[in-house]
Amino acid sequence: MIFTGPPLDENKDFEYVEKLLSFRGRRVVCGGTTGNIVANFLGEVIEMDITTMTREMPPIGKLSGIDLVTEGILTISKCAEILKKSNCDIGRLPSGKNGAVMLAEEILEADSILFLVGQKINEFYQNPLLPKNISIRRNLIEDLVQYLREKQKEVTIEYC
């Protein structure tokens, strides 16, 4: 399960965190706000692993019970680029250990992927040329899911 983006209704934040934590399988969180929602639920603070930081990629974080914590839009976008360049062949992924490569590995190693996508608009990433109700995150995830399905991956999206 990949949980990215805060839920539209912040009163349901913890409901979705519980869904993530009860998921039987690997758990990934993409996005600073989403990571902080999970951390608050757990009563923790995200511990950053600066050894994974590069000029292009922010560091990953660590939280109890979560297999990978990354930054959101930038990391997902770079991951999609890596997946396309490697033609979804895990043996062709770049060797660097950064959030985008680690996310690509999680995706390629999974039998199936459930994206839990929060629909709250992050104004920082909003493109003023798009209608207010269309987020960059949603479009990015939908493009990635379409590509993964073309590569015969079993992928589901649930919006929250």
DSSP file with accessible surface (Angstrom, degrees, kcal/mol):
  #  RESIDUE AA STRUCTURE BP1 BP2  ACC     N-H-->O    O-->H-N    N-H-->O    O-->H-N    TCO  KAPPA ALPHA  PHI   PSI    X-CA   Y-CA   Z-CA
    1    1 A M              0   0   14      0, 0.0    27,-2.8     0, 0.0     2,-0.6   0.000 360.0 360.0 360.0 133.5    0.0    0.0    0.0
    2    2 A I  E     -ab  28 115A   7    112,-2.8   114,-3.0    25,-0.2     2,-0.6  -0.971 360.0-165.2-116.5 113.6    1.2    3.4   -0.9
    3    3 A F  E     +ab  29 116A   0     25,-2.9    27,-2.5    -2,-0.6     2,-0.4  -0.882  18.0 165.9-100.2 119.5   -0.4    6.2    1.1
    4    4 A T  E     +ab  30 117A   0    112,-2.7   114,-2.6    -2,-0.6    27,-0.2  -0.993  40.2  15.9-140.6 131.1    0.2    9.6   -0.5
    5    5 A G  S    S-     0   0    0     25,-0.8   113,-0.5    -2,-0.4    -1,-0.2   0.435  85.2 -81.0  86.8 136.8   -1.5   13.0    0.2
    6    6 A P        -     0   0   15      0, 0.0   114,-2.0     0, 0.0   154,-0.1  -0.407  53.6 -98.9 -69.3 144.5   -3.7   14.0    3.1
    7    7 A P        -     0   0    1      0, 0.0   111,-0.1     0, 0.0     6,-0.1  -0.262  27.7-118.0 -59.3 151.0   -7.3   13.0    3.0
    8    8 A L  S    S+     0   0  114    152,-0.4     2,-0.8     1,-0.2   113,-0.1   0.903 108.9  50.9 -56.5 -43.6   -9.8   15.6    1.8
    9    9 A D  S >  S-     0   0   70      1,-0.1     3,-2.6   111,-0.0    -1,-0.2  -0.853  74.4-159.9-100.6 106.5  -11.6   15.5    5.2
   10   10 A E  G >  S+     0   0  119     -2,-0.8     3,-1.5     1,-0.3     4,-0.3   0.733  88.1  71.4 -62.7 -17.6   -8.9   15.9    7.9
   11   11 A N  G 3  S+     0   0  144      1,-0.3    -1,-0.3     2,-0.1     4,-0.2   0.655  97.7  51.5 -68.5 -13.2  -11.3   14.4   10.4
   12   12 A K  G <> S+     0   0   86     -3,-2.6     4,-1.9     1,-0.1    -1,-0.3   0.332  77.3 105.1-103.5   5.9  -10.7   11.1    8.6
   13   13 A D  H <> S+     0   0   30     -3,-1.5     4,-1.9     1,-0.2     3,-0.3   0.931  84.1  43.0 -50.3 -53.2   -6.8   11.3    8.7
   14   14 A F  H  > S+     0   0  102     -4,-0.3     4,-2.7     1,-0.2    -1,-0.2   0.818 106.8  61.5 -70.0 -28.8   -6.5    8.7   11.5
   15   15 A E  H  > S+     0   0  102      2,-0.2     4,-1.7     1,-0.2    -1,-0.2   0.923 109.1  43.0 -59.4 -42.9   -9.1    6.4    9.8
   16   16 A Y  H  X S+     0   0   30     -4,-1.9     4,-2.3    -3,-0.3    -2,-0.2   0.850 110.7  54.8 -75.4 -31.9   -6.8    6.2    6.8
   17   17 A V  H  X S+     0   0    0     -4,-1.9     4,-3.1    -5,-0.2     5,-0.2   0.931 108.1  50.2 -63.8 -42.6   -3.7    5.7    9.0
   18   18 A E  H  X S+     0   0  110     -4,-2.7     4,-2.0     1,-0.2    -2,-0.2   0.900 108.7  52.3 -62.0 -38.3   -5.4    2.8   10.7
   19   19 A K  H  X S+     0   0   76     -4,-1.7     4,-0.5     2,-0.2    -1,-0.2   0.924 112.0  46.6 -62.2 -43.1   -6.2    1.4    7.2
   20   20 A L  H >< S+     0   0    0     -4,-2.3     3,-1.2     1,-0.2    -2,-0.2   0.952 113.4  47.2 -62.1 -50.1   -2.5    1.7    6.3
   21   21 A L  H 3< S+     0   0   42     -4,-3.1    -1,-0.2     1,-0.3    -2,-0.2   0.785 111.9  50.0 -68.7 -25.1   -1.3    0.2    9.5
   22   22 A S  H 3< S+     0   0   88     -4,-2.0    -1,-0.3    -5,-0.2    -2,-0.2   0.529  84.0 117.5 -89.1  -4.4   -3.7   -2.8    9.4
   23   23 A F    <<  -     0   0   58     -3,-1.2     2,-1.2    -4,-0.5    -3,-0.0  -0.413  66.0-134.4 -65.5 132.1   -2.7   -3.5    5.8
   24   24 A R  S    S+     0   0  240     -2,-0.1     2,-0.3     2,-0.0    -1,-0.1  -0.760  76.2  37.9 -91.2  95.6   -1.1   -7.0    5.4
   25   25 A G  S    S-     0   0   42     -2,-1.2     2,-0.1   -24,-0.0    -2,-0.0  -0.941 105.8 -27.8 154.5-170.7    1.8   -6.3    3.2
   26   26 A R        -     0   0  124     -2,-0.3     2,-0.4    80,-0.1    40,-0.1  -0.462  55.6-148.7 -75.8 145.2    4.4   -3.6    2.7
   27   27 A R        -     0   0   55     -2,-0.1    40,-1.9    38,-0.1    41,-1.3  -0.974  15.4-179.2-122.5 127.7    3.5   -0.1    3.7
   28   28 A V  E     -ac   2  68A   4    -27,-2.8   -25,-2.9    -2,-0.4     2,-0.4  -0.966  10.0-162.5-126.7 139.8    4.9    3.1    2.0
   29   29 A V  E     -ac   3  69A   0     39,-2.6    41,-2.8    -2,-0.4     2,-0.5  -0.991   6.6-170.3-121.8 125.9    4.1    6.7    2.8
   30   30 A C  E     +ac   4  70A   0    -27,-2.5   -25,-0.8    -2,-0.4    41,-0.2  -0.965  50.0  44.1-119.8 115.6    4.9    9.4    0.2
   31   31 A G  S  > S-     0   0    3     39,-3.4     4,-2.8    -2,-0.5     5,-0.2  -0.081  72.0-114.1 126.7 137.7    4.7   13.0    1.2
   32   32 A G  H  > S+     0   0   48      2,-0.2     4,-2.4     1,-0.2     5,-0.2   0.917 115.8  45.0 -63.9 -46.6    5.7   15.2    4.1
   33   33 A T  H  > S+     0   0   72      2,-0.2     4,-2.1     1,-0.2    -1,-0.2   0.938 115.5  48.0 -64.5 -43.4    2.2   16.1    5.2
   34   34 A T  H  > S+     0   0    1      1,-0.2     4,-2.2     2,-0.2    -2,-0.2   0.924 111.4  51.0 -62.8 -43.5    1.1   12.4    4.9
   35   35 A G  H  X S+     0   0    0     -4,-2.8     4,-2.9     1,-0.2    -1,-0.2   0.907 109.4  50.5 -59.4 -41.0    4.2   11.3    6.8
   36   36 A N  H  X S+     0   0   87     -4,-2.4     4,-2.8     2,-0.2    -1,-0.2   0.864 106.6  54.6 -68.2 -33.5    3.4   13.8    9.6
   37   37 A I  H  X S+     0   0   13     -4,-2.1     4,-1.9     2,-0.2    -1,-0.2   0.943 112.8  43.1 -62.2 -45.5   -0.2   12.5    9.8
   38   38 A V  H  X S+     0   0    0     -4,-2.2     4,-2.3     2,-0.2    -2,-0.2   0.931 113.6  51.4 -65.9 -44.5    1.1    9.0   10.3
   39   39 A A  H  X>S+     0   0    1     -4,-2.9     5,-2.9     1,-0.2     4,-1.0   0.918 109.1  50.6 -59.8 -43.5    3.8   10.2   12.7
   40   40 A N  H ><5S+     0   0  112     -4,-2.8     3,-0.5     1,-0.2    -1,-0.2   0.908 109.7  50.5 -61.0 -42.0    1.2   12.1   14.8
   41   41 A F  H 3<5S+     0   0   67     -4,-1.9    -1,-0.2     1,-0.2    -2,-0.2   0.909 114.7  43.8 -60.9 -42.2   -1.0    9.0   15.0
   42   42 A L  H 3<5S-     0   0   51     -4,-2.3    -1,-0.2    -5,-0.1    -2,-0.2   0.579 110.7-121.5 -78.9 -11.3    2.0    6.9   16.1
   43   43 A G  T <<5S+     0   0   70     -4,-1.0     2,-0.2    -3,-0.5    -3,-0.2   0.831  74.5 118.0  70.2  33.5    3.2    9.6   18.6
   44   44 A E      < -     0   0   58     -5,-2.9     2,-0.4    -6,-0.2    -1,-0.3  -0.729  62.8-128.1-123.2 172.9    6.5    9.7   16.8
   45   45 A V        -     0   0  129     -2,-0.2     2,-0.2    -3,-0.1    17,-0.1  -0.968  38.4-104.9-119.5 138.3    8.6   12.2   14.8
   46   46 A I        -     0   0   27     -2,-0.4     2,-0.6    15,-0.1    17,-0.2  -0.475  31.3-144.5 -64.9 126.1    9.9   11.2   11.4
   47   47 A E  E     -D   62   0A 131     15,-1.8    15,-1.4    -2,-0.2     2,-0.3  -0.854  15.3-139.0 -93.7 120.4   13.6   10.4   11.6
   48   48 A M  E     -D   61   0A  97     -2,-0.6     2,-0.8    13,-0.2    13,-0.2  -0.616   3.8-148.8 -84.1 140.2   15.4   11.5    8.5
   49   49 A D  E >   -D   60   0A  38     11,-2.8     3,-2.0    -2,-0.3    11,-0.7  -0.826  14.1-175.6-106.4  91.2   18.1    9.3    6.9
   50   50 A I  G >  S+     0   0  119     -2,-0.8     3,-1.5     1,-0.3    -1,-0.1   0.679  73.4  76.7 -68.2 -12.5   20.4   11.9    5.4
   51   51 A T  G 3  S+     0   0  121      1,-0.3    -1,-0.3    -3,-0.1    46,-0.1   0.693  93.8  53.7 -68.4 -15.4   22.6    9.1    3.8
   52   52 A T  G <  S+     0   0    7     -3,-2.0    47,-0.4     8,-0.2    -1,-0.3   0.404  85.6 108.8 -96.9   1.0   19.8    8.7    1.2
   53   53 A M    <   +     0   0  106     -3,-1.5     2,-0.3    -4,-0.1    44,-0.1  -0.568  42.4 174.4 -82.0 138.4   19.8   12.4    0.2
   54   54 A T        -     0   0   55      3,-2.6    -2,-0.0    -2,-0.2    -3,-0.0  -0.795  49.9 -92.8-128.0 179.7   21.1   13.5   -3.1
   55   55 A R  S    S+     0   0  236     -2,-0.3    -2,-0.0     1,-0.2    -1,-0.0   0.853 128.3  32.3 -61.7 -33.9   21.3   16.8   -5.0
   56   56 A E  S    S+     0   0  112      1,-0.1    -1,-0.2     2,-0.0    -3,-0.0   0.679 117.1  56.9 -96.0 -22.1   18.0   15.8   -6.7
   57   57 A M  S    S-     0   0    6     -5,-0.0    -3,-2.6    21,-0.0    -1,-0.1  -0.950  72.1-132.5-123.3 131.7   16.2   13.8   -4.0
   58   58 A P        -     0   0   38      0, 0.0    41,-0.6     0, 0.0    13,-0.2  -0.297  44.2 -89.6 -68.0 162.2   15.3   14.6   -0.5
   59   59 A P        -     0   0   21      0, 0.0    12,-0.2     0, 0.0    -9,-0.1  -0.270  38.4-114.3 -70.6 159.4   16.2   12.0    2.2
   60   60 A I  E     -D   49   0A   4    -11,-0.7   -11,-2.8    10,-0.1     2,-0.2  -0.442  29.8-138.5 -82.4 166.9   13.9    9.2    3.2
   61   61 A G  E     -DE  48  69A   5      8,-2.6     8,-0.8   -13,-0.2     2,-0.4  -0.714   4.1-130.8-119.8 174.4   12.4    9.0    6.7
   62   62 A K  E     +D   47   0A 100    -15,-1.4   -15,-1.8    -2,-0.2     2,-0.3  -0.995  25.8 165.1-132.0 133.7   11.7    6.3    9.2
   63   63 A L    >   -     0   0   12      3,-0.5     3,-1.8    -2,-0.4   -17,-0.1  -0.988  45.1 -92.6-141.5 147.0    8.6    5.5   11.1
   64   64 A S  T 3  S+     0   0   69     -2,-0.3     3,-0.1     1,-0.3   -20,-0.1  -0.310 109.4   8.6 -58.9 132.1    7.6    2.4   13.1
   65   65 A G  T 3  S+     0   0   47      1,-0.2     2,-0.5     2,-0.0    -1,-0.3   0.452 103.6 108.8  79.1   0.2    5.6   -0.1   11.0
   66   66 A I    <   -     0   0   16     -3,-1.8    -3,-0.5     1,-0.1    -1,-0.2  -0.942  54.6-158.2-113.6 129.7    6.2    1.7    7.8
   67   67 A D  S    S+     0   0   67    -40,-1.9     2,-0.3    -2,-0.5   -39,-0.2   0.804  78.2  10.6 -77.9 -30.0    8.6    0.2    5.2
   68   68 A L  E     -c   28   0A   6    -41,-1.3   -39,-2.6     2,-0.0     2,-0.5  -0.960  57.6-171.5-152.3 132.4    9.4    3.4    3.3
   69   69 A V  E     +cE  29  61A   6     -8,-0.8    -8,-2.6    -2,-0.3     2,-0.3  -0.995  22.8 163.6-123.6 121.2    8.8    7.0    4.0
   70   70 A T  E     -c   30   0A   7    -41,-2.8   -39,-3.4    -2,-0.5   -35,-0.2  -0.862  43.7 -91.3-129.0 169.4    9.6    9.5    1.2
   71   71 A E        -     0   0   34     -2,-0.3     5,-0.1   -41,-0.2    -1,-0.1  -0.256  48.9-127.7 -65.1 167.8    8.9   13.0    0.1
   72   72 A G  S  > S+     0   0    3    -42,-0.2     4,-2.9     3,-0.1     5,-0.3   0.881  75.7  17.6 -93.0 -95.2    5.8   13.2   -2.2
   73   73 A I  H  > S+     0   0   17      1,-0.2     4,-2.6     2,-0.2     5,-0.2   0.886 125.2  46.8 -55.1 -51.1    5.5   14.8   -5.6
   74   74 A L  H  > S+     0   0   84      1,-0.2     4,-2.4     2,-0.2    -1,-0.2   0.931 116.4  45.0 -60.0 -44.8    9.2   15.0   -6.5
   75   75 A T  H  > S+     0   0    1      2,-0.2     4,-2.7     1,-0.2    -2,-0.2   0.922 114.3  47.3 -68.8 -43.9    9.9   11.5   -5.4
   76   76 A I  H  X S+     0   0    2     -4,-2.9     4,-2.5     2,-0.2    -1,-0.2   0.922 113.1  50.1 -63.8 -41.2    6.9    9.9   -7.2
   77   77 A S  H  X S+     0   0   55     -4,-2.6     4,-2.0    -5,-0.3    -2,-0.2   0.936 113.3  44.7 -62.3 -46.4    7.7   11.9  -10.3
   78   78 A K  H  X S+     0   0   56     -4,-2.4     4,-2.6    -5,-0.2    -1,-0.2   0.892 111.4  54.5 -66.4 -37.6   11.3   10.7  -10.3
   79   79 A C  H  X S+     0   0    0     -4,-2.7     4,-2.8     2,-0.2    -2,-0.2   0.927 107.0  50.3 -60.7 -46.0   10.2    7.2   -9.5
   80   80 A A  H  X S+     0   0    9     -4,-2.5     4,-2.3     1,-0.2    -1,-0.2   0.916 110.6  50.0 -59.4 -41.8    7.9    7.1  -12.6
   81   81 A E  H  X S+     0   0   77     -4,-2.0     4,-2.6     1,-0.2    -2,-0.2   0.929 111.5  48.2 -62.1 -44.3   10.8    8.4  -14.7
   82   82 A I  H  X S+     0   0   11     -4,-2.6     4,-2.2     1,-0.2     6,-0.2   0.912 110.3  51.6 -63.2 -44.1   13.1    5.6  -13.3
   83   83 A L  H  <>S+     0   0    0     -4,-2.8     5,-2.4     1,-0.2     4,-0.5   0.914 112.4  46.0 -60.6 -42.0   10.4    2.9  -13.9
   84   84 A K  H ><5S+     0   0  104     -4,-2.3     3,-0.9     1,-0.2    -2,-0.2   0.927 112.2  49.9 -68.4 -42.9   10.0    4.1  -17.6
   85   85 A K  H 3<5S+     0   0  150     -4,-2.6    -1,-0.2     1,-0.3    -2,-0.2   0.850 115.9  43.2 -63.1 -34.8   13.7    4.2  -18.2
   86   86 A S  T ><5S-     0   0    3     -4,-2.2     3,-1.3    -5,-0.2    -1,-0.3   0.469 106.3-127.9 -88.7  -3.7   14.2    0.7  -16.8
   87   87 A N  T < 5 -     0   0   81     -3,-0.9    -3,-0.2    -4,-0.5    -4,-0.1   0.857  66.8 -64.7  56.4  36.0   11.1   -0.6  -18.6
   88   88 A C  T 3 <S+     0   0   27     -5,-2.4     2,-0.7    -6,-0.2    -1,-0.3   0.786 100.3 140.7  57.2  31.7   10.0   -1.9  -15.2
   89   89 A D    X   -     0   0   75     -3,-1.3     3,-2.3    -6,-0.2     4,-0.2  -0.911  44.7-155.0-104.3 111.5   12.9   -4.3  -15.1
   90   90 A I  G >  S+     0   0   77     -2,-0.7     3,-1.3     1,-0.3    -1,-0.1   0.819  93.1  61.1 -58.8 -29.3   14.2   -4.4  -11.5
   91   91 A G  G 3  S+     0   0   67      1,-0.2    -1,-0.3    -5,-0.1    -3,-0.0   0.655 102.4  52.4 -71.3 -14.1   17.7   -5.4  -12.8
   92   92 A R  G <  S+     0   0  142     -3,-2.3    -1,-0.2    -6,-0.2    -2,-0.2   0.311  80.7 118.8-105.3   7.6   17.9   -2.2  -14.7
   93   93 A L  S <  S-     0   0   22     -3,-1.3   -10,-0.0    -4,-0.2     8,-0.0  -0.417  76.5 -94.6 -69.9 150.2   17.1    0.2  -11.9
   94   94 A P        -     0   0   64      0, 0.0    -1,-0.1     0, 0.0    -2,-0.0  -0.238  29.4-127.8 -59.5 155.3   19.9    2.8  -10.9
   95   95 A S  S    S+     0   0  121     -3,-0.1    -2,-0.1     2,-0.1    -3,-0.0   0.679  72.4 109.9 -83.2 -18.0   22.1    1.6   -8.1
   96   96 A G        -     0   0   35      1,-0.1     2,-1.0     5,-0.0   -44,-0.1  -0.234  67.1-132.7 -61.0 145.5   21.8    4.7   -6.0
   97   97 A K        +     0   0  116    -46,-0.1     2,-0.3     4,-0.1    -1,-0.1  -0.756  55.2 128.9-101.6  86.2   19.8    4.4   -2.7
   98   98 A N  S  > S-     0   0   21     -2,-1.0     4,-2.8   -39,-0.1     5,-0.3  -0.833  73.1 -93.2-128.8 173.5   17.5    7.4   -2.7
   99   99 A G  H  > S+     0   0    1    -41,-0.6     4,-2.5   -47,-0.4     5,-0.2   0.868 121.4  50.6 -56.8 -39.9   13.8    7.7   -2.2
  100  100 A A  H  > S+     0   0    0      2,-0.2     4,-2.3     1,-0.2    -1,-0.2   0.923 113.8  43.6 -68.2 -43.5   12.8    7.4   -5.9
  101  101 A V  H  > S+     0   0    1      2,-0.2     4,-2.5     1,-0.2    -2,-0.2   0.924 114.7  50.1 -67.1 -42.0   14.9    4.3   -6.5
  102  102 A M  H  X S+     0   0   42     -4,-2.8     4,-2.2     2,-0.2    -2,-0.2   0.896 110.8  49.5 -65.4 -37.1   13.7    2.7   -3.3
  103  103 A L  H  X S+     0   0    3     -4,-2.5     4,-2.5    -5,-0.3    -1,-0.2   0.924 109.6  51.7 -66.6 -41.7   10.1    3.5   -4.2
  104  104 A A  H  X S+     0   0    0     -4,-2.3     4,-2.7     1,-0.2    -2,-0.2   0.912 109.5  50.4 -60.2 -41.8   10.6    1.9   -7.7
  105  105 A E  H  X S+     0   0   47     -4,-2.5     4,-2.3     2,-0.2    -1,-0.2   0.927 109.2  50.8 -62.1 -44.8   12.0   -1.2   -6.0
  106  106 A E  H  X S+     0   0   27     -4,-2.2     4,-0.9     1,-0.2    -2,-0.2   0.924 112.8  46.8 -58.5 -44.4    8.9   -1.4   -3.7
  107  107 A I  H >< S+     0   0    2     -4,-2.5     3,-0.6     1,-0.2    -2,-0.2   0.931 114.3  45.6 -65.3 -45.1    6.6   -1.1   -6.7
  108  108 A L  H 3< S+     0   0   24     -4,-2.7    -1,-0.2     1,-0.2    -2,-0.2   0.811 112.6  50.6 -72.4 -27.5    8.5   -3.7   -8.8
  109  109 A E  H 3< S+     0   0  123     -4,-2.3    -1,-0.2    -5,-0.2    -2,-0.2   0.655  92.0  98.8 -82.7 -13.4    8.7   -6.2   -6.0
  110  110 A A    <<  -     0   0   27     -4,-0.9     3,-0.1    -3,-0.6   -85,-0.0  -0.486  63.6-150.8 -79.4 141.4    5.0   -6.0   -5.1
  111  111 A D  S    S-     0   0  157      1,-0.3    43,-0.6    -2,-0.2     2,-0.3   0.855  88.1  -2.0 -71.6 -38.8    2.5   -8.6   -6.4
  112  112 A S  E    S- f   0 154A  57     41,-0.1     2,-0.4     2,-0.0    -1,-0.3  -0.977  70.7-143.0-148.9 157.9   -0.1   -5.9   -6.3
  113  113 A I  E     - f   0 155A   9     41,-2.5    43,-2.6    -2,-0.3     2,-0.5  -0.989   5.0-164.4-130.2 132.3   -0.2   -2.2   -5.3
  114  114 A L  E     - f   0 156A  30     -2,-0.4  -112,-2.8    41,-0.2     2,-0.6  -0.976  11.0-157.2-113.8 116.3   -2.9   -0.2   -3.6
  115  115 A F  E     -bf   2 157A   3     41,-3.2    43,-3.1    -2,-0.5     2,-0.7  -0.869   1.8-163.3 -91.2 122.4   -2.5    3.5   -3.9
  116  116 A L  E     -bf   3 158A   0   -114,-3.0  -112,-2.7    -2,-0.6     2,-0.6  -0.936  18.1-168.4-104.1 105.1   -4.4    5.3   -1.1
  117  117 A V  E     -bf   4 159A   1     41,-2.8    43,-2.5    -2,-0.7  -112,-0.2  -0.885  14.1-146.2-111.3 112.4   -4.5    8.9   -2.5
  118  118 A G        -     0   0    2   -114,-2.6    20,-0.1    -2,-0.6   -84,-0.0  -0.483   4.6-155.0 -70.8 142.7   -5.5   11.8   -0.4
  119  119 A Q        +     0   0   62     41,-1.9     2,-0.2    -2,-0.2    -1,-0.1   0.388  50.7 123.0-105.1   4.3   -7.4   14.5   -2.4
  120  120 A K        -     0   0   86   -114,-2.0     2,-0.4    40,-0.2  -112,-0.1  -0.488  66.8-120.8 -67.0 130.1   -6.6   17.5   -0.3
  121  121 A I        -     0   0   42     -2,-0.2     2,-0.9  -113,-0.1    -1,-0.1  -0.608  13.3-146.6 -78.7 125.6   -5.0   20.1   -2.6
  122  122 A N    >>  -     0   0   57     -2,-0.4     3,-1.5     1,-0.2     4,-0.6  -0.836   8.6-153.2 -88.0 109.7   -1.5   21.1   -1.5
  123  123 A E  G >4 S+     0   0  119     -2,-0.9     3,-0.7     1,-0.3    -1,-0.2   0.802  90.1  66.0 -57.1 -28.7   -1.4   24.8   -2.7
  124  124 A F  G 34 S+     0   0  165      1,-0.2    -1,-0.3    -3,-0.1    -3,-0.0   0.870 110.1  35.4 -61.7 -35.9    2.4   24.6   -3.0
  125  125 A Y  G <4 S+     0   0   65     -3,-1.5     2,-0.3     2,-0.1    -1,-0.2   0.394  90.0 118.9 -98.7   1.0    2.0   22.0   -5.9
  126  126 A Q    <<  -     0   0   23     -3,-0.7     9,-0.1    -4,-0.6     6,-0.1  -0.528  59.4-139.1 -74.7 130.9   -1.1   23.4   -7.5
  127  127 A N    >   -     0   0   57     -2,-0.3     3,-1.9     7,-0.3     7,-0.1  -0.797   5.7-147.9 -87.6 119.4   -0.7   24.5  -11.1
  128  128 A P  T 3  S+     0   0  122      0, 0.0    -1,-0.1     0, 0.0     4,-0.1   0.694  95.0  63.8 -65.3 -14.1   -2.7   27.8  -11.5
  129  129 A L  T 3  S+     0   0  156      2,-0.1     3,-0.1     3,-0.0    -3,-0.0   0.621  93.0  76.3 -82.7 -12.8   -3.4   26.8  -15.1
  130  130 A L  S <  S-     0   0   56     -3,-1.9     6,-0.0     1,-0.1    -4,-0.0  -0.672  98.4 -91.0 -95.2 154.5   -5.4   23.8  -14.0
  131  131 A P    >   -     0   0   72      0, 0.0     3,-2.0     0, 0.0    -4,-0.1  -0.278  43.4-109.4 -57.7 150.7   -9.0   23.9  -12.6
  132  132 A K  T 3  S+     0   0  139      1,-0.3    -2,-0.1    -4,-0.1   -11,-0.0   0.757 114.3  56.5 -56.5 -28.3   -8.9   24.1   -8.8
  133  133 A N  T 3  S+     0   0  130      2,-0.0     2,-0.6     1,-0.0    -1,-0.3   0.422  89.2  84.0 -90.3   3.4  -10.2   20.6   -8.3
  134  134 A I    <   -     0   0   54     -3,-2.0    -7,-0.3    -7,-0.1     2,-0.3  -0.921  64.5-161.5-108.7 119.6   -7.4   18.9  -10.3
  135  135 A S     >  -     0   0   12     -2,-0.6     4,-1.9     1,-0.1     5,-0.2  -0.693  25.8-131.6-100.2 152.0   -4.2   18.2   -8.3
  136  136 A I  H  > S+     0   0   56     -2,-0.3     4,-2.7   -11,-0.2     5,-0.2   0.903 109.0  56.9 -62.6 -39.9   -0.8   17.5   -9.7
  137  137 A R  H  > S+     0   0   19      1,-0.2     4,-2.8     2,-0.2     5,-0.2   0.943 106.2  48.6 -58.5 -47.9   -0.6   14.5   -7.3
  138  138 A R  H  > S+     0   0   76      1,-0.2     4,-2.7     2,-0.2    -1,-0.2   0.931 113.6  46.0 -61.3 -45.7   -3.7   12.9   -8.6
  139  139 A N  H  X S+     0   0   56     -4,-1.9     4,-2.4     2,-0.2    -1,-0.2   0.910 112.6  51.2 -63.7 -41.1   -2.6   13.3  -12.3
  140  140 A L  H  X S+     0   0   29     -4,-2.7     4,-2.3     2,-0.2    -2,-0.2   0.939 112.7  45.2 -61.8 -46.5    0.9   12.0  -11.5
  141  141 A I  H  X S+     0   0    0     -4,-2.8     4,-3.1    -5,-0.2     5,-0.2   0.923 112.2  51.4 -65.0 -44.2   -0.5    8.9   -9.7
  142  142 A E  H  X S+     0   0   68     -4,-2.7     4,-2.3    -5,-0.2    -1,-0.2   0.911 111.2  47.8 -62.5 -39.3   -3.1    8.2  -12.5
  143  143 A D  H  X S+     0   0   93     -4,-2.4     4,-2.2     2,-0.2    -1,-0.2   0.923 113.6  48.0 -65.1 -42.8   -0.3    8.4  -15.1
  144  144 A L  H  X S+     0   0    3     -4,-2.3     4,-2.8    -5,-0.2    -2,-0.2   0.935 111.6  49.6 -63.7 -44.4    1.9    6.1  -13.1
  145  145 A V  H  X S+     0   0    2     -4,-3.1     4,-2.7     1,-0.2     5,-0.2   0.925 109.7  51.4 -62.2 -43.3   -0.9    3.6  -12.5
  146  146 A Q  H  X S+     0   0  113     -4,-2.3     4,-2.1    -5,-0.2    -1,-0.2   0.935 111.7  47.4 -59.8 -44.5   -1.8    3.5  -16.2
  147  147 A Y  H  X S+     0   0   27     -4,-2.2     4,-1.3     1,-0.2    -2,-0.2   0.938 111.8  49.6 -62.9 -45.3    1.9    2.8  -17.1
  148  148 A L  H  <>S+     0   0    0     -4,-2.8     5,-2.6     1,-0.2     3,-0.3   0.893 109.5  51.7 -63.1 -38.9    2.1    0.1  -14.4
  149  149 A R  H ><5S+     0   0  127     -4,-2.7     3,-2.0     1,-0.2    -1,-0.2   0.888 105.1  55.6 -64.8 -38.4   -1.1   -1.6  -15.7
  150  150 A E  H 3<5S+     0   0  113     -4,-2.1    -1,-0.2     1,-0.3    -2,-0.2   0.811 105.5  53.6 -60.5 -29.0    0.4   -1.5  -19.2
  151  151 A K  T 3<5S-     0   0   76     -4,-1.3    -1,-0.3    -3,-0.3    -2,-0.2   0.137 126.5-105.3 -92.0  17.1    3.3   -3.4  -17.7
  152  152 A Q  T < 5 +     0   0  169     -3,-2.0     2,-0.3     1,-0.2    -3,-0.2   0.696  69.7 149.5  69.3  23.9    0.8   -6.0  -16.3
  153  153 A K      < -     0   0   42     -5,-2.6     2,-0.8    -6,-0.1    -1,-0.2  -0.673  50.8-123.9 -84.4 142.5    1.0   -4.8  -12.7
  154  154 A E  E     +f  112   0A 128    -43,-0.6   -41,-2.5    -2,-0.3     2,-0.4  -0.786  44.3 170.5 -86.9 111.1   -2.1   -5.3  -10.6
  155  155 A V  E     -f  113   0A   8     -2,-0.8     2,-0.4   -43,-0.2   -41,-0.2  -0.985  18.1-174.3-132.5 137.1   -2.8   -1.8   -9.3
  156  156 A T  E     -f  114   0A  74    -43,-2.6   -41,-3.2    -2,-0.4     2,-0.4  -0.967   9.7-154.5-126.4 143.7   -5.8   -0.2   -7.5
  157  157 A I  E     -f  115   0A  38     -2,-0.4     2,-0.4   -43,-0.2   -41,-0.2  -0.980   8.8-175.7-118.4 132.5   -6.4    3.4   -6.6
  158  158 A E  E     -f  116   0A  58    -43,-3.1   -41,-2.8    -2,-0.4     2,-0.3  -0.997  15.4-148.0-124.2 124.6   -8.6    4.4   -3.7
  159  159 A Y  E      f  117   0A  60     -2,-0.4   -41,-0.2   -43,-0.2   -43,-0.0  -0.713 360.0 360.0 -92.1 143.2   -9.2    8.1   -3.2
  160  160 A C              0   0   11    -43,-2.5   -41,-1.9    -2,-0.3  -152,-0.4  -0.890 360.0 360.0-136.8 360.0   -9.7    9.6    0.2
